[in-house]
Amino acid sequence: MQEPVFVAIATAGRRDVLTAMLDELSHQERLPDIVYIAPATPEDVDEHAISRLKLRVEFVRAPAGSCPQRNAILDRLKGSRSGTVTFFDDDFFPAKDYLRQAALLFTTRPEIVIASGLVHADGAPGPGLSVDDARRILAERRSSKEGAATSTLYNGYGCNMTVRLTSINDSHIRFDENLPLYAWLEDVDFSRQLAMHGRIVRCDHLQGVHLGSKKGRSPGRRLGYSQIANPWYLFRKRTMSPKHAFVQVSRNIAANIIYSFAPEPWVDRRGRLAGNLLAIADLSRGRLHPRNITALP
C-alpha cells in the first residue's frame, strides 16, 4: 500500500499563476492524495477553475503570512502517521514525475526528513519567468533516472520542499510566526529545527521550474528590513549559524548598495537599502525584531 502524499500551498496575490500551477500539478504521474491550499484572501483563488482539475483540493483558512498559512495546513495533517507533505510555492512548476520520485525517495531512505530538488530555472533572482517559459523548460528536460542519489543540504528550499510527516508530528515543529508576511528565511528556520531528526538533502531526481513571480512579494523597504532582522533573529534563536547569518546579511547589504546606483527594473534596491538602514538603526537601539515590518509603510 502506498503511503499518502500531500501537497501544501500557501498563496497570496497570484490567482492566475496558482491556477496554471495546479493545472500542471494535475498531470503528475503520482497524483497527490490531497492538495491543501491556504490563501491569504478568498480572492487569491479561482475556486471554479480549480474545481475542474483532476485534483482533490481542500481550502484552509489562515491569517495572511507564509508561516501562519503553512502552519494551518500542518494542523490539518497533525493526525497523519505516515507519508509526506510537499510544500510548493504557488509559482513552482514541478516535473511530471516529481511526486512519484519524492515518494520513492522517502520510502527507500528512512533517514531523510526533508528533501528539495533540482530547479532547472529560477526566476527569483531575475525578472521572473512566465508560465509558458516553465512549460517549455519542463518539456525540454530529460527524464529523471530511477533511484535516490542525494547530497546534504543546510536547509530545504521553500519553493519545493518535501517533509516526512512523522518527523513533523512527533516533534510538533512549526514555521515561526514571528517571521511575518513573506517570511524571509522561514525555510532555514524550519529545516534547522528538523535537522536533529534526520538528514536534509537535495535530490536531483526531484525537478521543476520556479517562476519567481514578483506578485505577492513584500515591498522593498519591508524586505530590506527582513534581510537584516530575520538572520539576526534566527542567529539568536540558534537555528542559523553565525557564519550563515553573517554571509546572508553582508551579501544583501552589499548587493543593495552596489545596485542602488543602477537598479534592476524588477527590484526596489533603494527601498531594500532603506530597509537595511532602518534595521541597523533598530539593532543599535536594541529593538530589532522581524515583526517590526508590519508597522512600516
Sequence and secondary structure as in RCSB ss.txt:
>XXXX:A:sequence
MQEPVFVAIATAGRRDVLTAMLDELSHQERLPDIVYIAPATPEDVDEHAISRLKLRVEFVRAPAGSCPQRNAILD
RLKGSRSGTVTFFDDDFFPAKDYLRQAALLFTTRPEIVIASGLVHADGAPGPGLSVDDARRILAERRSSKEGAAT
STLYNGYGCNMTVRLTSINDSHIRFDENLPLYAWLEDVDFSRQLAMHGRIVRCDHLQGVHLGSKKGRSPGRRLGY
SQIANPWYLFRKRTMSPKHAFVQVSRNIAANIIYSFAPEPWVDRRGRLAGNLLAIADLSRGRLHPRNITALP
>XXXX:A:secstr
    EEEEEEE S HHHHHHHHHHHTT SS  SEEEEEESSGGG  HHHHHTSSS EEE    SSHHHHHHHHHH
HTTT  SSEEEEE TTEEE TTHHHHHHHHHHH TTEEEEEEEEEEE TTTT   HHHHHHHHHHS    SS  E
EE SS  TTEEEEEHHHHHHHT    TTS TT TTHHHHHHHHHGGGSEEEEEEEEEEEE   STT   HHHHHH
HHHHHHHHHHHHTSS HHHHHHHHHHHHHHHHHHTTS  TT  HHHHHHHHHHHHHHHHTT   GGGGGG  
